[in-house]
Amino acid sequence: MYTENTIAEDWIRSEELFSSKYMYSHLSDFLRYMTLWRFGGIFIDTDTVVMKSFENVSDSRMSNTLEVRLWDFQTKDLDTL
């Protein structure tokens, strides 16, 4: 399980997420975040037009950040979440 041994594990077990009016949106955002946290990488929405290379994104001010349309994370150990 993605959240095992993290602070997110208690949140998932509390079922607070599943009682949300926007459960599917919140769950998909959460799964994207946890996947990037665990494996690293970049997430962009499918309606985003890419104008520049992502080659230097990890070395920029945007590294390990959440932006409106671009998420960039280096691989992390879930124990540090």
mmCIF file of the N, C-alpha and C atoms, coordinates in Angstrom:
data_MODEL
# 
_entry.id   MODEL 
# 
loop_
_atom_site.group_PDB 
_atom_site.id 
_atom_site.type_symbol 
_atom_site.label_atom_id 
_atom_site.label_alt_id 
_atom_site.label_comp_id 
_atom_site.label_asym_id 
_atom_site.label_entity_id 
_atom_site.label_seq_id 
_atom_site.pdbx_PDB_ins_code 
_atom_site.Cartn_x 
_atom_site.Cartn_y 
_atom_site.Cartn_z 
_atom_site.occupancy 
_atom_site.B_iso_or_equiv 
_atom_site.pdbx_formal_charge 
_atom_site.auth_seq_id 
_atom_site.auth_comp_id 
_atom_site.auth_asym_id 
_atom_site.auth_atom_id 
_atom_site.pdbx_PDB_model_num 
ATOM 1   N N  . MET A 1 1  ? 0.841   -1.186 0.000   1.00 0.00 ? 1  MET A N  1 
ATOM 2   C CA . MET A 1 1  ? 0.000   0.000  0.000   1.00 0.00 ? 1  MET A CA 1 
ATOM 3   C C  . MET A 1 1  ? 0.881   1.244  0.000   1.00 0.00 ? 1  MET A C  1 
ATOM 4   N N  . TYR A 1 2  ? 0.558   2.224  -0.814  1.00 0.00 ? 2  TYR A N  1 
ATOM 5   C CA . TYR A 1 2  ? 1.358   3.447  -0.928  1.00 0.00 ? 2  TYR A CA 1 
ATOM 6   C C  . TYR A 1 2  ? 1.555   4.161  0.400   1.00 0.00 ? 2  TYR A C  1 
ATOM 7   N N  . THR A 1 3  ? 0.546   4.136  1.238   1.00 0.00 ? 3  THR A N  1 
ATOM 8   C CA . THR A 1 3  ? 0.595   4.946  2.456   1.00 0.00 ? 3  THR A CA 1 
ATOM 9   C C  . THR A 1 3  ? 1.141   4.206  3.668   1.00 0.00 ? 3  THR A C  1 
ATOM 10  N N  . GLU A 1 4  ? 1.505   2.954  3.509   1.00 0.00 ? 4  GLU A N  1 
ATOM 11  C CA . GLU A 1 4  ? 1.969   2.162  4.643   1.00 0.00 ? 4  GLU A CA 1 
ATOM 12  C C  . GLU A 1 4  ? 3.169   2.825  5.314   1.00 0.00 ? 4  GLU A C  1 
ATOM 13  N N  . ASN A 1 5  ? 3.108   2.937  6.637   1.00 0.00 ? 5  ASN A N  1 
ATOM 14  C CA . ASN A 1 5  ? 4.163   3.535  7.459   1.00 0.00 ? 5  ASN A CA 1 
ATOM 15  C C  . ASN A 1 5  ? 4.401   5.006  7.149   1.00 0.00 ? 5  ASN A C  1 
ATOM 16  N N  . THR A 1 6  ? 3.360   5.721  6.763   1.00 0.00 ? 6  THR A N  1 
ATOM 17  C CA . THR A 1 6  ? 3.452   7.169  6.553   1.00 0.00 ? 6  THR A CA 1 
ATOM 18  C C  . THR A 1 6  ? 2.333   7.841  7.338   1.00 0.00 ? 6  THR A C  1 
ATOM 19  N N  . ILE A 1 7  ? 2.411   9.157  7.461   1.00 0.00 ? 7  ILE A N  1 
ATOM 20  C CA . ILE A 1 7  ? 1.329   9.873  8.143   1.00 0.00 ? 7  ILE A CA 1 
ATOM 21  C C  . ILE A 1 7  ? 0.037   9.839  7.332   1.00 0.00 ? 7  ILE A C  1 
ATOM 22  N N  . ALA A 1 8  ? 0.147   9.580  6.042   1.00 0.00 ? 8  ALA A N  1 
ATOM 23  C CA . ALA A 1 8  ? -1.045  9.493  5.195   1.00 0.00 ? 8  ALA A CA 1 
ATOM 24  C C  . ALA A 1 8  ? -1.849  8.228  5.486   1.00 0.00 ? 8  ALA A C  1 
ATOM 25  N N  . GLU A 1 9  ? -1.212  7.226  6.061   1.00 0.00 ? 9  GLU A N  1 
ATOM 26  C CA . GLU A 1 9  ? -1.901  5.966  6.356   1.00 0.00 ? 9  GLU A CA 1 
ATOM 27  C C  . GLU A 1 9  ? -3.086  6.198  7.293   1.00 0.00 ? 9  GLU A C  1 
ATOM 28  N N  . ASP A 1 10 ? -2.897  6.983  8.333   1.00 0.00 ? 10 ASP A N  1 
ATOM 29  C CA . ASP A 1 10 ? -3.986  7.264  9.271   1.00 0.00 ? 10 ASP A CA 1 
ATOM 30  C C  . ASP A 1 10 ? -5.125  8.023  8.592   1.00 0.00 ? 10 ASP A C  1 
ATOM 31  N N  . TRP A 1 11 ? -4.775  8.929  7.698   1.00 0.00 ? 11 TRP A N  1 
ATOM 32  C CA . TRP A 1 11 ? -5.780  9.713  6.982   1.00 0.00 ? 11 TRP A CA 1 
ATOM 33  C C  . TRP A 1 11 ? -6.648  8.807  6.114   1.00 0.00 ? 11 TRP A C  1 
ATOM 34  N N  . ILE A 1 12 ? -6.027  7.871  5.409   1.00 0.00 ? 12 ILE A N  1 
ATOM 35  C CA . ILE A 1 12 ? -6.778  6.938  4.567   1.00 0.00 ? 12 ILE A CA 1 
ATOM 36  C C  . ILE A 1 12 ? -7.655  6.034  5.433   1.00 0.00 ? 12 ILE A C  1 
ATOM 37  N N  . ARG A 1 13 ? -7.114  5.543  6.533   1.00 0.00 ? 13 ARG A N  1 
ATOM 38  C CA . ARG A 1 13 ? -7.885  4.652  7.413   1.00 0.00 ? 13 ARG A CA 1 
ATOM 39  C C  . ARG A 1 13 ? -9.055  5.368  8.092   1.00 0.00 ? 13 ARG A C  1 
ATOM 40  N N  . SER A 1 14 ? -8.947  6.677  8.272   1.00 0.00 ? 14 SER A N  1 
ATOM 41  C CA . SER A 1 14 ? -10.020 7.428  8.933   1.00 0.00 ? 14 SER A CA 1 
ATOM 42  C C  . SER A 1 14 ? -11.266 7.547  8.059   1.00 0.00 ? 14 SER A C  1 
ATOM 43  N N  . GLU A 1 15 ? -11.121 7.254  6.786   1.00 0.00 ? 15 GLU A N  1 
ATOM 44  C CA . GLU A 1 15 ? -12.207 7.307  5.811   1.00 0.00 ? 15 GLU A CA 1 
ATOM 45  C C  . GLU A 1 15 ? -12.733 8.718  5.578   1.00 0.00 ? 15 GLU A C  1 
ATOM 46  N N  . GLU A 1 16 ? -12.022 9.721  6.068   1.00 0.00 ? 16 GLU A N  1 
ATOM 47  C CA . GLU A 1 16 ? -12.406 11.111 5.821   1.00 0.00 ? 16 GLU A CA 1 
ATOM 48  C C  . GLU A 1 16 ? -12.447 11.398 4.317   1.00 0.00 ? 16 GLU A C  1 
ATOM 49  N N  . LEU A 1 17 ? -11.467 10.881 3.599   1.00 0.00 ? 17 LEU A N  1 
ATOM 50  C CA . LEU A 1 17 ? -11.397 11.070 2.150   1.00 0.00 ? 17 LEU A CA 1 
ATOM 51  C C  . LEU A 1 17 ? -12.642 10.535 1.456   1.00 0.00 ? 17 LEU A C  1 
ATOM 52  N N  . PHE A 1 18 ? -13.109 9.379  1.887   1.00 0.00 ? 18 PHE A N  1 
ATOM 53  C CA . PHE A 1 18 ? -14.208 8.696  1.208   1.00 0.00 ? 18 PHE A CA 1 
ATOM 54  C C  . PHE A 1 18 ? -15.579 9.308  1.500   1.00 0.00 ? 18 PHE A C  1 
ATOM 55  N N  . SER A 1 19 ? -15.652 10.198 2.468   1.00 0.00 ? 19 SER A N  1 
ATOM 56  C CA . SER A 1 19 ? -16.917 10.881 2.751   1.00 0.00 ? 19 SER A CA 1 
ATOM 57  C C  . SER A 1 19 ? -16.958 12.270 2.119   1.00 0.00 ? 19 SER A C  1 
ATOM 58  N N  . SER A 1 20 ? -15.914 12.628 1.400   1.00 0.00 ? 20 SER A N  1 
ATOM 59  C CA . SER A 1 20 ? -15.836 13.932 0.748   1.00 0.00 ? 20 SER A CA 1 
ATOM 60  C C  . SER A 1 20 ? -16.823 14.027 -0.412  1.00 0.00 ? 20 SER A C  1 
ATOM 61  N N  . LYS A 1 21 ? -17.389 15.189 -0.589  1.00 0.00 ? 21 LYS A N  1 
ATOM 62  C CA . LYS A 1 21 ? -18.275 15.449 -1.726  1.00 0.00 ? 21 LYS A CA 1 
ATOM 63  C C  . LYS A 1 21 ? -17.510 15.302 -3.043  1.00 0.00 ? 21 LYS A C  1 
ATOM 64  N N  . TYR A 1 22 ? -16.205 15.553 -3.007  1.00 0.00 ? 22 TYR A N  1 
ATOM 65  C CA . TYR A 1 22 ? -15.357 15.502 -4.201  1.00 0.00 ? 22 TYR A CA 1 
ATOM 66  C C  . TYR A 1 22 ? -14.369 14.340 -4.114  1.00 0.00 ? 22 TYR A C  1 
ATOM 67  N N  . MET A 1 23 ? -14.844 13.199 -3.635  1.00 0.00 ? 23 MET A N  1 
ATOM 68  C CA . MET A 1 23 ? -13.975 12.056 -3.367  1.00 0.00 ? 23 MET A CA 1 
ATOM 69  C C  . MET A 1 23 ? -13.101 11.680 -4.560  1.00 0.00 ? 23 MET A C  1 
ATOM 70  N N  . TYR A 1 24 ? -13.658 11.574 -5.748  1.00 0.00 ? 24 TYR A N  1 
ATOM 71  C CA . TYR A 1 24 ? -12.877 11.109 -6.898  1.00 0.00 ? 24 TYR A CA 1 
ATOM 72  C C  . TYR A 1 24 ? -11.776 12.097 -7.263  1.00 0.00 ? 24 TYR A C  1 
ATOM 73  N N  . SER A 1 25 ? -12.069 13.368 -7.203  1.00 0.00 ? 25 SER A N  1 
ATOM 74  C CA . SER A 1 25 ? -11.039 14.380 -7.476  1.00 0.00 ? 25 SER A CA 1 
ATOM 75  C C  . SER A 1 25 ? -9.948  14.332 -6.420  1.00 0.00 ? 25 SER A C  1 
ATOM 76  N N  . HIS A 1 26 ? -10.341 14.269 -5.159  1.00 0.00 ? 26 HIS A N  1 
ATOM 77  C CA . HIS A 1 26 ? -9.360  14.230 -4.076  1.00 0.00 ? 26 HIS A CA 1 
ATOM 78  C C  . HIS A 1 26 ? -8.535  12.951 -4.116  1.00 0.00 ? 26 HIS A C  1 
ATOM 79  N N  . LEU A 1 27 ? -9.179  11.829 -4.379  1.00 0.00 ? 27 LEU A N  1 
ATOM 80  C CA . LEU A 1 27 ? -8.469  10.553 -4.426  1.00 0.00 ? 27 LEU A CA 1 
ATOM 81  C C  . LEU A 1 27 ? -7.478  10.519 -5.587  1.00 0.00 ? 27 LEU A C  1 
ATOM 82  N N  . SER A 1 28 ? -7.880  11.005 -6.758  1.00 0.00 ? 28 SER A N  1 
ATOM 83  C CA . SER A 1 28 ? -6.954  10.988 -7.900  1.00 0.00 ? 28 SER A CA 1 
ATOM 84  C C  . SER A 1 28 ? -5.777  11.924 -7.658  1.00 0.00 ? 28 SER A C  1 
ATOM 85  N N  . ASP A 1 29 ? -6.003  13.092 -7.052  1.00 0.00 ? 29 ASP A N  1 
ATOM 86  C CA . ASP A 1 29 ? -4.887  13.985 -6.711  1.00 0.00 ? 29 ASP A CA 1 
ATOM 87  C C  . ASP A 1 29 ? -3.960  13.321 -5.701  1.00 0.00 ? 29 ASP A C  1 
ATOM 88  N N  . PHE A 1 30 ? -4.549  12.669 -4.707  1.00 0.00 ? 30 PHE A N  1 
ATOM 89  C CA . PHE A 1 30 ? -3.750  11.995 -3.686  1.00 0.00 ? 30 PHE A CA 1 
ATOM 90  C C  . PHE A 1 30 ? -2.898  10.884 -4.291  1.00 0.00 ? 30 PHE A C  1 
ATOM 91  N N  . LEU A 1 31 ? -3.485  10.075 -5.170  1.00 0.00 ? 31 LEU A N  1 
ATOM 92  C CA . LEU A 1 31 ? -2.728  8.986  -5.803  1.00 0.00 ? 31 LEU A CA 1 
ATOM 93  C C  . LEU A 1 31 ? -1.621  9.526  -6.705  1.00 0.00 ? 31 LEU A C  1 
ATOM 94  N N  . ARG A 1 32 ? -1.870  10.613 -7.415  1.00 0.00 ? 32 ARG A N  1 
ATOM 95  C CA . ARG A 1 32 ? -0.810  11.242 -8.217  1.00 0.00 ? 32 ARG A CA 1 
ATOM 96  C C  . ARG A 1 32 ? 0.338   11.689 -7.318  1.00 0.00 ? 32 ARG A C  1 
ATOM 97  N N  . TYR A 1 33 ? -0.010  12.365 -6.231  1.00 0.00 ? 33 TYR A N  1 
ATOM 98  C CA . TYR A 1 33 ? 0.999   12.867 -5.304  1.00 0.00 ? 33 TYR A CA 1 
ATOM 99  C C  . TYR A 1 33 ? 1.825   11.721 -4.720  1.00 0.00 ? 33 TYR A C  1 
ATOM 100 N N  . MET A 1 34 ? 1.169   10.680 -4.243  1.00 0.00 ? 34 MET A N  1 
ATOM 101 C CA . MET A 1 34 ? 1.887   9.559  -3.637  1.00 0.00 ? 34 MET A CA 1 
ATOM 102 C C  . MET A 1 34 ? 2.756   8.825  -4.659  1.00 0.00 ? 34 MET A C  1 
ATOM 103 N N  . THR A 1 35 ? 2.281   8.705  -5.900  1.00 0.00 ? 35 THR A N  1 
ATOM 104 C CA . THR A 1 35 ? 3.072   8.058  -6.950  1.00 0.00 ? 35 THR A CA 1 
ATOM 105 C C  . THR A 1 35 ? 4.327   8.864  -7.244  1.00 0.00 ? 35 THR A C  1 
ATOM 106 N N  . LEU A 1 36 ? 4.189   10.184 -7.354  1.00 0.00 ? 36 LEU A N  1 
ATOM 107 C CA . LEU A 1 36 ? 5.364   11.031 -7.586  1.00 0.00 ? 36 LEU A CA 1 
ATOM 108 C C  . LEU A 1 36 ? 6.309   10.993 -6.394  1.00 0.00 ? 36 LEU A C  1 
ATOM 109 N N  . TRP A 1 37 ? 5.757   10.991 -5.191  1.00 0.00 ? 37 TRP A N  1 
ATOM 110 C CA . TRP A 1 37 ? 6.584   10.949 -3.987  1.00 0.00 ? 37 TRP A CA 1 
ATOM 111 C C  . TRP A 1 37 ? 7.404   9.658  -3.949  1.00 0.00 ? 37 TRP A C  1 
ATOM 112 N N  . ARG A 1 38 ? 6.776   8.564  -4.310  1.00 0.00 ? 38 ARG A N  1 
ATOM 113 C CA . ARG A 1 38 ? 7.432   7.259  -4.231  1.00 0.00 ? 38 ARG A CA 1 
ATOM 114 C C  . ARG A 1 38 ? 8.433   7.027  -5.359  1.00 0.00 ? 38 ARG A C  1 
ATOM 115 N N  . PHE A 1 39 ? 8.065   7.386  -6.581  1.00 0.00 ? 39 PHE A N  1 
ATOM 116 C CA . PHE A 1 39 ? 8.891   7.046  -7.739  1.00 0.00 ? 39 PHE A CA 1 
ATOM 117 C C  . PHE A 1 39 ? 9.585   8.238  -8.388  1.00 0.00 ? 39 PHE A C  1 
ATOM 118 N N  . GLY A 1 40 ? 9.197   9.453  -8.011  1.00 0.00 ? 40 GLY A N  1 
ATOM 119 C CA . GLY A 1 40 ? 9.751   10.637 -8.663  1.00 0.00 ? 40 GLY A CA 1 
ATOM 120 C C  . GLY A 1 40 ? 9.113   10.831 -10.025 1.00 0.00 ? 40 GLY A C  1 
ATOM 121 N N  . GLY A 1 41 ? 9.403   11.932 -10.666 1.00 0.00 ? 41 GLY A N  1 
ATOM 122 C CA . GLY A 1 41 ? 8.880   12.177 -12.001 1.00 0.00 ? 41 GLY A CA 1 
ATOM 123 C C  . GLY A 1 41 ? 8.161   13.496 -12.102 1.00 0.00 ? 41 GLY A C  1 
ATOM 124 N N  . ILE A 1 42 ? 7.491   13.680 -13.209 1.00 0.00 ? 42 ILE A N  1 
ATOM 125 C CA . ILE A 1 42 ? 6.767   14.916 -13.490 1.00 0.00 ? 42 ILE A CA 1 
ATOM 126 C C  . ILE A 1 42 ? 5.342   14.562 -13.880 1.00 0.00 ? 42 ILE A C  1 
ATOM 127 N N  . PHE A 1 43 ? 4.377   15.289 -13.349 1.00 0.00 ? 43 PHE A N  1 
ATOM 128 C CA . PHE A 1 43 ? 2.981   15.131 -13.735 1.00 0.00 ? 43 PHE A CA 1 
ATOM 129 C C  . PHE A 1 43 ? 2.512   16.440 -14.355 1.00 0.00 ? 43 PHE A C  1 
ATOM 130 N N  . ILE A 1 44 ? 1.867   16.351 -15.503 1.00 0.00 ? 44 ILE A N  1 
ATOM 131 C CA . ILE A 1 44 ? 1.210   17.515 -16.099 1.00 0.00 ? 44 ILE A CA 1 
ATOM 132 C C  . ILE A 1 44 ? -0.174  17.093 -16.572 1.00 0.00 ? 44 ILE A C  1 
ATOM 133 N N  . ASP A 1 45 ? -1.117  18.033 -16.552 1.00 0.00 ? 45 ASP A N  1 
ATOM 134 C CA . ASP A 1 45 ? -2.454  17.760 -17.077 1.00 0.00 ? 45 ASP A CA 1 
ATOM 135 C C  . ASP A 1 45 ? -2.380  17.514 -18.574 1.00 0.00 ? 45 ASP A C  1 
ATOM 136 N N  . THR A 1 46 ? -3.322  16.747 -19.087 1.00 0.00 ? 46 THR A N  1 
ATOM 137 C CA . THR A 1 46 ? -3.313  16.429 -20.518 1.00 0.00 ? 46 THR A CA 1 
ATOM 138 C C  . THR A 1 46 ? -3.666  17.621 -21.390 1.00 0.00 ? 46 THR A C  1 
ATOM 139 N N  . ASP A 1 47 ? -4.241  18.669 -20.810 1.00 0.00 ? 47 ASP A N  1 
ATOM 140 C CA . ASP A 1 47 ? -4.571  19.847 -21.613 1.00 0.00 ? 47 ASP A CA 1 
ATOM 141 C C  . ASP A 1 47 ? -3.486  20.923 -21.544 1.00 0.00 ? 47 ASP A C  1 
ATOM 142 N N  . THR A 1 48 ? -2.304  20.558 -21.072 1.00 0.00 ? 48 THR A N  1 
ATOM 143 C CA . THR A 1 48 ? -1.182  21.487 -20.976 1.00 0.00 ? 48 THR A CA 1 
ATOM 144 C C  . THR A 1 48 ? -0.357  21.443 -22.257 1.00 0.00 ? 48 THR A C  1 
ATOM 145 N N  . VAL A 1 49 ? -0.029  22.603 -22.776 1.00 0.00 ? 49 VAL A N  1 
ATOM 146 C CA . VAL A 1 49 ? 0.834   22.701 -23.953 1.00 0.00 ? 49 VAL A CA 1 
ATOM 147 C C  . VAL A 1 49 ? 2.257   22.932 -23.457 1.00 0.00 ? 49 VAL A C  1 
ATOM 148 N N  . VAL A 1 50 ? 3.157   22.027 -23.783 1.00 0.00 ? 50 VAL A N  1 
ATOM 149 C CA . VAL A 1 50 ? 4.549   22.120 -23.337 1.00 0.00 ? 50 VAL A CA 1 
ATOM 150 C C  . VAL A 1 50 ? 5.319   22.983 -24.333 1.00 0.00 ? 50 VAL A C  1 
ATOM 151 N N  . MET A 1 51 ? 5.919   24.068 -23.839 1.00 0.00 ? 51 MET A N  1 
ATOM 152 C CA . MET A 1 51 ? 6.629   25.014 -24.702 1.00 0.00 ? 51 MET A CA 1 
ATOM 153 C C  . MET A 1 51 ? 8.148   24.899 -24.581 1.00 0.00 ? 51 MET A C  1 
ATOM 154 N N  . LYS A 1 52 ? 8.627   24.289 -23.490 1.00 0.00 ? 52 LYS A N  1 
ATOM 155 C CA . LYS A 1 52 ? 10.065  24.158 -23.266 1.00 0.00 ? 52 LYS A CA 1 
ATOM 156 C C  . LYS A 1 52 ? 10.372  22.748 -22.783 1.00 0.00 ? 52 LYS A C  1 
ATOM 157 N N  . SER A 1 53 ? 11.634  22.377 -22.888 1.00 0.00 ? 53 SER A N  1 
ATOM 158 C CA . SER A 1 53 ? 12.091  21.059 -22.448 1.00 0.00 ? 53 SER A CA 1 
ATOM 159 C C  . SER A 1 53 ? 11.983  20.926 -20.927 1.00 0.00 ? 53 SER A C  1 
ATOM 160 N N  . PHE A 1 54 ? 11.731  19.720 -20.464 1.00 0.00 ? 54 PHE A N  1 
ATOM 161 C CA . PHE A 1 54 ? 11.735  19.432 -19.030 1.00 0.00 ? 54 PHE A CA 1 
ATOM 162 C C  . PHE A 1 54 ? 13.128  19.059 -18.533 1.00 0.00 ? 54 PHE A C  1 
ATOM 163 N N  . GLU A 1 55 ? 14.100  19.093 -19.400 1.00 0.00 ? 55 GLU A N  1 
ATOM 164 C CA . GLU A 1 55 ? 15.445  18.615 -19.088 1.00 0.00 ? 55 GLU A CA 1 
ATOM 165 C C  . GLU A 1 55 ? 16.013  19.211 -17.806 1.00 0.00 ? 55 GLU A C  1 
ATOM 166 N N  . ASN A 1 56 ? 15.801  20.489 -17.558 1.00 0.00 ? 56 ASN A N  1 
ATOM 167 C CA . ASN A 1 56 ? 16.396  21.136 -16.389 1.00 0.00 ? 56 ASN A CA 1 
ATOM 168 C C  . ASN A 1 56 ? 15.401  21.429 -15.273 1.00 0.00 ? 56 ASN A C  1 
ATOM 169 N N  . VAL A 1 57 ? 14.198  20.893 -15.354 1.00 0.00 ? 57 VAL A N  1 
ATOM 170 C CA . VAL A 1 57 ? 13.191  21.179 -14.333 1.00 0.00 ? 57 VAL A CA 1 
ATOM 171 C C  . VAL A 1 57 ? 13.652  20.726 -12.954 1.00 0.00 ? 57 VAL A C  1 
ATOM 172 N N  . SER A 1 58 ? 14.256  19.558 -12.850 1.00 0.00 ? 58 SER A N  1 
ATOM 173 C CA . SER A 1 58 ? 14.678  19.040 -11.545 1.00 0.00 ? 58 SER A CA 1 
ATOM 174 C C  . SER A 1 58 ? 15.780  19.876 -10.917 1.00 0.00 ? 58 SER A C  1 
ATOM 175 N N  . ASP A 1 59 ? 16.494  20.661 -11.713 1.00 0.00 ? 59 ASP A N  1 
ATOM 176 C CA . ASP A 1 59 ? 17.547  21.519 -11.185 1.00 0.00 ? 59 ASP A CA 1 
ATOM 177 C C  . ASP A 1 59 ? 17.058  22.942 -10.942 1.00 0.00 ? 59 ASP A C  1 
ATOM 178 N N  . SER A 1 60 ? 15.787  23.196 -11.166 1.00 0.00 ? 60 SER A N  1 
ATOM 179 C CA . SER A 1 60 ? 15.273  24.559 -11.080 1.00 0.00 ? 60 SER A CA 1 
ATOM 180 C C  . SER A 1 60 ? 14.542  24.798 -9.769  1.00 0.00 ? 60 SER A C  1 
ATOM 181 N N  . ARG A 1 61 ? 14.021  25.995 -9.639  1.00 0.00 ? 61 ARG A N  1 
ATOM 182 C CA . ARG A 1 61 ? 13.253  26.369 -8.442  1.00 0.00 ? 61 ARG A CA 1 
ATOM 183 C C  . ARG A 1 61 ? 11.970  25.555 -8.313  1.00 0.00 ? 61 ARG A C  1 
ATOM 184 N N  . MET A 1 62 ? 11.545  24.891 -9.383  1.00 0.00 ? 62 MET A N  1 
ATOM 185 C CA . MET A 1 62 ? 10.306  24.117 -9.360  1.00 0.00 ? 62 MET A CA 1 
ATOM 186 C C  . MET A 1 62 ? 10.504  22.696 -8.854  1.00 0.00 ? 62 MET A C  1 
ATOM 187 N N  . SER A 1 63 ? 11.724  22.297 -8.585  1.00 0.00 ? 63 SER A N  1 
ATOM 188 C CA . SER A 1 63 ? 11.975  20.940 -8.131  1.00 0.00 ? 63 SER A CA 1 
ATOM 189 C C  . SER A 1 63 ? 11.307  20.694 -6.783  1.00 0.00 ? 63 SER A C  1 
ATOM 190 N N  . ASN A 1 64 ? 10.677  19.542 -6.637  1.00 0.00 ? 64 ASN A N  1 
ATOM 191 C CA . ASN A 1 64 ? 9.981   19.139 -5.411  1.00 0.00 ? 64 ASN A CA 1 
ATOM 192 C C  . ASN A 1 64 ? 8.888   20.124 -5.013  1.00 0.00 ? 64 ASN A C  1 
ATOM 193 N N  . THR A 1 65 ? 8.129   20.583 -5.994  1.00 0.00 ? 65 THR A N  1 
ATOM 194 C CA . THR A 1 65 ? 7.056   21.530 -5.722  1.00 0.00 ? 65 THR A CA 1 
ATOM 195 C C  . THR A 1 65 ? 5.760   21.089 -6.382  1.00 0.00 ? 65 THR A C  1 
ATOM 196 N N  . LEU A 1 66 ? 4.681   21.665 -5.906  1.00 0.00 ? 66 LEU A N  1 
ATOM 197 C CA . LEU A 1 66 ? 3.379   21.505 -6.537  1.00 0.00 ? 66 LEU A CA 1 
ATOM 198 C C  . LEU A 1 66 ? 3.017   22.840 -7.165  1.00 0.00 ? 66 LEU A C  1 
ATOM 199 N N  . GLU A 1 67 ? 2.849   22.859 -8.449  1.00 0.00 ? 67 GLU A N  1 
ATOM 200 C CA . GLU A 1 67 ? 2.384   24.045 -9.159  1.00 0.00 ? 67 GLU A CA 1 
ATOM 201 C C  . GLU A 1 67 ? 0.978   23.738 -9.653  1.00 0.00 ? 67 GLU A C  1 
ATOM 202 N N  . VAL A 1 68 ? 0.319   24.692 -10.216 1.00 0.00 ? 68 VAL A N  1 
ATOM 203 C CA . VAL A 1 68 ? -1.054  24.484 -10.666 1.00 0.00 ? 68 VAL A CA 1 
ATOM 204 C C  . VAL A 1 68 ? -1.143  23.359 -11.692 1.00 0.00 ? 68 VAL A C  1 
ATOM 205 N N  . ARG A 1 69 ? -0.242  23.337 -12.656 1.00 0.00 ? 69 ARG A N  1 
ATOM 206 C CA . ARG A 1 69 ? -0.325  22.342 -13.720 1.00 0.00 ? 69 ARG A CA 1 
ATOM 207 C C  . ARG A 1 69 ? 0.888   21.434 -13.818 1.00 0.00 ? 69 ARG A C  1 
ATOM 208 N N  . LEU A 1 70 ? 1.910   21.654 -13.030 1.00 0.00 ? 70 LEU A N  1 
ATOM 209 C CA . LEU A 1 70 ? 3.130   20.854 -13.136 1.00 0.00 ? 70 LEU A CA 1 
ATOM 210 C C  . LEU A 1 70 ? 3.569   20.410 -11.753 1.00 0.00 ? 70 LEU A C  1 
ATOM 211 N N  . TRP A 1 71 ? 3.716   19.117 -11.574 1.00 0.00 ? 71 TRP A N  1 
ATOM 212 C CA . TRP A 1 71 ? 4.228   18.567 -10.329 1.00 0.00 ? 71 TRP A CA 1 
ATOM 213 C C  . TRP A 1 71 ? 5.536   17.888 -10.646 1.00 0.00 ? 71 TRP A C  1 
ATOM 214 N N  . ASP A 1 72 ? 6.589   18.211 -9.902  1.00 0.00 ? 72 ASP A N  1 
ATOM 215 C CA . ASP A 1 72 ? 7.903   17.609 -10.120 1.00 0.00 ? 72 ASP A CA 1 
ATOM 216 C C  . ASP A 1 72 ? 8.456   17.157 -8.780  1.00 0.00 ? 72 ASP A C  1 
ATOM 217 N N  . PHE A 1 73 ? 8.789   15.879 -8.664  1.00 0.00 ? 73 PHE A N  1 
ATOM 218 C CA . PHE A 1 73 ? 9.346   15.346 -7.433  1.00 0.00 ? 73 PHE A CA 1 
ATOM 219 C C  . PHE A 1 73 ? 10.508  14.426 -7.728  1.00 0.00 ? 73 PHE A C  1 
ATOM 220 N N  . GLN A 1 74 ? 11.516  14.482 -6.889  1.00 0.00 ? 74 GLN A N  1 
ATOM 221 C CA . GLN A 1 74 ? 12.578  13.494 -6.907  1.00 0.00 ? 74 GLN A CA 1 
ATOM 222 C C  . GLN A 1 74 ? 12.048  12.297 -6.121  1.00 0.00 ? 74 GLN A C  1 
ATOM 223 N N  . THR A 1 75 ? 12.593  11.118 -6.347  1.00 0.00 ? 75 THR A N  1 
ATOM 224 C CA . THR A 1 75 ? 12.170  9.929  -5.620  1.00 0.00 ? 75 THR A CA 1 
ATOM 225 C C  . THR A 1 75 ? 12.410  10.137 -4.127  1.00 0.00 ? 75 THR A C  1 
ATOM 226 N N  . LYS A 1 76 ? 11.459  9.760  -3.303  1.00 0.00 ? 76 LYS A N  1 
ATOM 227 C CA . LYS A 1 76 ? 11.563  9.912  -1.851  1.00 0.00 ? 76 LYS A CA 1 
ATOM 228 C C  . LYS A 1 76 ? 11.286  8.578  -1.174  1.00 0.00 ? 76 LYS A C  1 
ATOM 229 N N  . ASP A 1 77 ? 11.834  8.437  0.011   1.00 0.00 ? 77 ASP A N  1 
ATOM 230 C CA . ASP A 1 77 ? 11.534  7.293  0.853   1.00 0.00 ? 77 ASP A CA 1 
ATOM 231 C C  . ASP A 1 77 ? 10.226  7.602  1.575   1.00 0.00 ? 77 ASP A C  1 
ATOM 232 N N  . LEU A 1 78 ? 9.239   6.734  1.484   1.00 0.00 ? 78 LEU A N  1 
ATOM 233 C CA . LEU A 1 78 ? 7.942   6.998  2.099   1.00 0.00 ? 78 LEU A CA 1 
ATOM 234 C C  . LEU A 1 78 ? 8.019   7.142  3.610   1.00 0.00 ? 78 LEU A C  1 
ATOM 235 N N  . ASP A 1 79 ? 9.048   6.615  4.232   1.00 0.00 ? 79 ASP A N  1 
ATOM 236 C CA . ASP A 1 79 ? 9.175   6.748  5.680   1.00 0.00 ? 79 ASP A CA 1 
ATOM 237 C C  . ASP A 1 79 ? 9.379   8.193  6.096   1.00 0.00 ? 79 ASP A C  1 
ATOM 238 N N  . THR A 1 80 ? 9.797   9.058  5.173   1.00 0.00 ? 80 THR A N  1 
ATOM 239 C CA . THR A 1 80 ? 10.048  10.451 5.529   1.00 0.00 ? 80 THR A CA 1 
ATOM 240 C C  . THR A 1 80 ? 8.863   11.346 5.263   1.00 0.00 ? 80 THR A C  1 
ATOM 241 N N  . LEU A 1 81 ? 7.767   10.788 4.769   1.00 0.00 ? 81 LEU A N  1 
ATOM 242 C CA . LEU A 1 81 ? 6.589   11.595 4.463   1.00 0.00 ? 81 LEU A CA 1 
ATOM 243 C C  . LEU A 1 81 ? 5.966   12.130 5.722   1.00 0.00 ? 81 LEU A C  1 
# 
